[in-house]
């Protein structure tokens, strides 16, 4: 759309006044002075602009296109003048997804562009899990005099949306092996990764397990046996209680949300390795059964869908999904009285004695340290993954010190603690957690 802006009406009046006075008084200087504003008026009247639709090329680049929750997303919008004429004043504004806020940079830019020149807007977003679509790019060009304005909206070439998700393939585990299998090694030989013993070769033994070095020295065939591994029993517990639904900034995920992301990915990785993994959450009721605490055992029917619903409830704190089957006893909010936490004790009652626990918590209240002590008292090896969500402020530094004391208390009772800094990507932090799990 092209429109004209009336901005020189005052100059018209000034030109008429100066010329009239000059003629009336016979003063050539005033006549010449009247020409100056008149020149601006004529220039504005003669100014033209070409429609922007064919004058510019708009390109958008998103890095990465499939970010992880909480990972910065860098967006670069480039507008190039592909026409034959100069654009004296071009303004562009990218259509940032409505759900997201800009963390760094600016989604708008402006410049005068000769043919072939470009202007770039760069900014950074931080997204929670989900799919986010960009709005059309807004373009506005003005003539030199500012009396002609061309405006339009365009869809940019390149990604029009991006999906923020978590994927087990993003976890950088060496040979896809976690410490949970190694912690449950048996004293019998078989298939595994840790050397156990050698024995005489038997017909049918795999060629890959023949001790070729000994054969080269003695000429005798022998077979290498490794310490047999058994699948671990692991319970992933997400701390979705009310104190954890806070974030370090307005556009950043909350502590409970980060814990839910980590829990979701941990369950996927461990189950892919063949472990018996269940998932639970403190705080919200189970969206399917309405019970507190939410718990999905490893052998539950429809495990994937049920576990996803529990993790989502822990992330959002939403309880509207509780079905009509909820009973008063099941919906009683768990009290946070430290080691006597009734919800936690009920959760531990579901676990076998050999189960290991991965607790995902931002550790924002004193009750969580007592919870870890309770888990350890019940004899379960415990690994704590704790995202840091305290803000960078004076008050935030005080909260960070208190959180550090709680993490130290957890270590004192024998828990393995992984402190997940906000600058560390989730897969890296989770890899540290899984490689440390089950070890002391």
N, C-alpha and C positions, 0 to 999 in steps of 0.2 A: 504494500500500500504506500502510495506517495501522496504527501499533502504539503500544503504551503503554510508557513507560519508568518503572521503579521508582526514583525518586530521593528520596523522602521517608520511607523506612523509619526513618531516624534520628530524624526529627521525630515519628513515631508513638511511638517509645520515649520521647522526651523529654516528650511530652504525657502519656503514661500515668504516667510517673514524677512529674511535677509535680502532677498531679491526685491521685495516691495519697498523696503526702506532705502535700498540702494538706488532704485529708480526714482523714488520720491525725493531723495536728497541729492541725487546726482553724484553719488560716491562710488567710484569703480571698485574700491576695496571690498565694500559690502557685497557688490555683485559677484566678485570673484569668490568671496567667502561662502556664498550660497551654493556655489558649484560643488563644494566638498560634500555636504550631506546629500546633495542631489545625486552625486556619483554612487554613493552607497545604495541609495534607493533604486537606481537603475540596475546596478549589479545584482541586487536581490531579486528584482523583477525578471531578469534574464537568466538567473541560475536554473540549472536542470540537473537531474539525477536519473541514472538508469535503474530499472527495477533490480533489487538485490538477488532475486532468485537465480539469475543467470550470471551475476557479477562475481559471486564468491563460491568457494568450495569449503565445506565444513567437515572436519575430521576429528574424531575422538579416539583416544587411546586409554585403556584401563589396564593397570598393572597391580596385582594379578587379576585375571578375569574370574577366577574362582578362589577368592581369599578364604582364609580360615577366620573363625569368629574372633573379633578383637584385633585382627591384623590390619595395619594401615593399607588403604587402597589409594594409589596415586592415579589421578585423572589429568590428562593433558588434552585440552581443546585447542585446535589449530584452525584458524580461518585465513584463507588465502584469496587474494584478489586475482581472479582469473580473467577479468575483463580487460578492455583496452584503455580505460580511462582511470584517473586517480580517484580514490575515495578519500576526500579531505578529512573526514572525521567519522570513523567506524567504531561503534560500541557493540560488544558481544557479551552475552550472559548465558552460561550453560544452565540447562534444566536439571539441577541437582535433585535426586530423589527426595520426596517430601519427608520421608521417615528419618533421613540422615542429616547430620550437621557437619559443617566443614571444620576440620581439625586444624589444618594449616593452609595457607595460601588464600587465593580468591578465585571464585568461579566467573569473574567478569574481567574484561580488559578492553582497552581502547587504543587506537593509533590511526595515523594517516598512512594509507597504503598506496604505493605505486603499483602498477601492474606487475604481478609475480611476487610481490612481498606478502608476508604473513604476520599475523599477530597471534600470540599464544596465551592462554589462561591455564595455570597449573594450580591444583589444590589437592588436598588429602582428606579422605573420609575414613571413618572407623565404623564398621558395620557389625551388627549382631547377625545371628543365623537367619537366613531367609533369602528371598529373591527381591532385587531392587531395580526398578526401571527408571531410566532418565527421562525427563521431560524434554520437549523440543527446545532447541537453542533459539534465543531471541537475538535478533540483529537490528541495529538502528544506525543509519548513515545520514549525515547532514552535509549540505553544501558548504562552501567556504563562508558564505554570508549567513548561513544558518536559517535561511528562509525556506529551504526545501528539505523535507525529511522523508526518508524511505524506511519503512519498517516491515519486518516479516519474521516468521518463525520457520525453522528448518530442522528436519531430523538429520543428525550428524551421521556421516559415514563411520563405520566401526561399531563397536559394541553399544547396543542400546539398553543393555541391562547387565547385571552381574549377579551371581549367586554366591552367597556366603555359606559355606558348608564345612563339614568335617569328614575326613576320609581316612580310613585305616592305613591306606597306602602312603599317607604323608608322614607317618611316624618312622623316624630313622633308626630302626633297631637293627643291630648287626645280625645278619642271617635270620632275621625275623624271630629271634630267640629272646625271651624275657628271663629274668631271674627266678620267676615263679616255678618253672620246670626244674631248674637246677637245684632249688631248695628242697625238692621232694624226691631226690635221687634215692634209689634203693641199694641194697647190698648184693644184688644179683646181677649177673652179666646179661647183656642183650643189646638192643639197638639204643644208641644214645649218642652223646657228644663227649663224655668224660671217660678216659681210659680206666678199665677195670682189671683186666688180666689177659693172658694169652693161654691158648690150649692147643692140643693137637688138631690138625686139620681133619674135617669130616667131609665126606662127599656131599656136595650141594651147598657148601658154604659160599657166600658171595665172594667174587674175585676181589672186590674193593676192600674186603676185610682180611685178606691174606697178608701176613707179615713178610713182605718181599725182602726187606733188609736182612732178616734172619735167614731167609732162604738163600740169599746171595753168599752168606758167610758159611752156613752149615749144610746147605742142600736139603734141609728138612722143611716141610710145609707146616705152618702153624697159623692159627686164626686169632685175630685180635678181638677181644670182647670189650664193650663199653658199659659204663654203669647205666643200667636201665632207668628210664625216666617214667614217671607216672604223672598223669594230668593233675594239676593243682585244683583245689576248691577255693574260689576267690569270691568275696562279696564286695561289690563296689557300693559305697555309701555316700550319697550326696547330701551335703548340709544345706537344705533349702529353708532354714528357719528365718523368721522375719528380720533379725538383725543383719542378715547377709544380703538383703536386697538393696544394697547401696553401691554406688560406683564412684570411681575417682574423678569423673567428669561427666558433663551432661551427655556427651555423645559416646561414652564408653560403656561396655557391658558391666552389669552388676556382678558382685562376688558370687551370688547364687547362680547367675547365668554362666559364668566361666566354669564353675564347678560342674554344672550340668553338661557343658560341652566336653569337659575332660572325662566325666563319667561315661558319657555316651561313647566316646572314642576308645576308652579303656576296655569297656565291655566288648566292643567289636574286635579289637586287636586280640584280646585274650581268648575269646571264643573261637576266633580264626585259628589260634594255635592249639585248639583242642582242649582247653581247660574248662572246668565246670564253673561257670560264672553266673551269679545272680546280681541284681541291682536293687537298691533300696534308697529311700529319701526320707530325711527328717524334716518335719515342717508341714508340707502339704499332705492332704489325704490322697490315697491311691485313687486316680481318676477312674479306674475300672471297678474296683471292689469297694471303695469308700473307706477302707481301713487305714488306721494310723499305727505305726509308720507304714508308708508304702513299701511293698516288698514283692519282687518278682523272682521266684526261685529258678534255678538253672533249667529245670525240666518242665517249666510251665508251658501249657498250650498257648500258641501265639505269642511266644516270648518276645520277638522283635517289636511287634506293635505295642505290646503291654509295656515293655521297657522304654520305648520312645515316649509313650504317654506319661510315664512317671518322671522321666528326665525333663520333659517339657513343663510339667507341673512344678517341678523343683526350680526351674529357670524363671518362670513367670510368677510363681506364687499364686496362680489362679486356682480357685477351688470350685468354680461353677460347673466343672465337668463331673463332680461327684454325683453318682447316680442315686435314684430313689431308694436303692437297697441299703443306703447308709443307715446304720443304727446309731443311737445316741452314744453308746459306749465306743463305737468305732470313730466317731467324729470328735471325741474329747481331745482338745489340743494338748499335745505333749508338753509337760512341764520341763523347764531347763534347770533342774536342781542338781546339776553336776553328776556325780557318780550314781545318784539314785534316780536318774532320768528314766521314767517308766517306759517311754517310747523306745529308748535305746535298749533297755533290757529286753523288751518284747522282740526287738529286731535281732538281738544276739541269740534269743531263744530259737530262732529259725536256723541257726548255723550249726554245722557239725563241729566237733571239737578241733578238727585239723584245718578248718577254714582260715584263710588269711583275709585281712580286711584292707581295702584301699579306701581311705576317707578323704573326700574332696571337700575342703572347707577353707574359707578366707580367714578363719580364726579371729573374728571381730568381737567376741565376747568371752568372758572368763569360763563360761560353762563348757566350751569345747575342749579345754585342757582336761577337765574332769571326765569328759566323755571318752577321751583317748585312754585315760587311766582305767576307766571301766572296761573298755575293750581289752586292754592288756591284762587286767585282773581275771577276765574270763579265759585267758590263755591263748588269745589269737595274735599271731604276728600282724603287726600294723604298719602300714605305709601311709603317710599323710602327704597329700598334694595340696599346697596352700597358695592360691593366687593372691598377689599383693594388690589391693584396691584402695589403699589409703592415699588421699590427695597430697599434692606437693604444696603444702601450706604449713604454717606454724602448728595449727591444730592437727594437721595430717601427720606431721613428724612425731607428735606426741602419741597419736594412735599407732604409728608404725613401731615405736618403742614398746608399747604395751603388747602389740602383736608379736614382736620378737621374743618377749618374755614368755608368752604362751607357747610359742614354738619350742623354746628351750625346755619348758616343762614337759612337753611331749617327748622330747629326746631323752629326758631324764628317766622316764618310765619305760624306755626301750623301744619307742617308735622310731621308724626311719622317716625323716621329714625332708620333703623337697619343697624349697621356697621358690615359688614361681614368680619371677619379676615380670612386670607388665611389658617390658621390652623384649622378653623372650617369647618366641613363637610357641604355641600350644603343643605341636608335635614334639618339639625338642624337650619341653618340660615333661611331657608324658613319657617320652622315651627314658628320661632319667628316672622317672618314677617306676616304670616297669622293670628297668634293669637293676634298680635298687630293691625292688620288692622281694620280701621273704628273706632278705639277708640282714645281718646285724653287724 
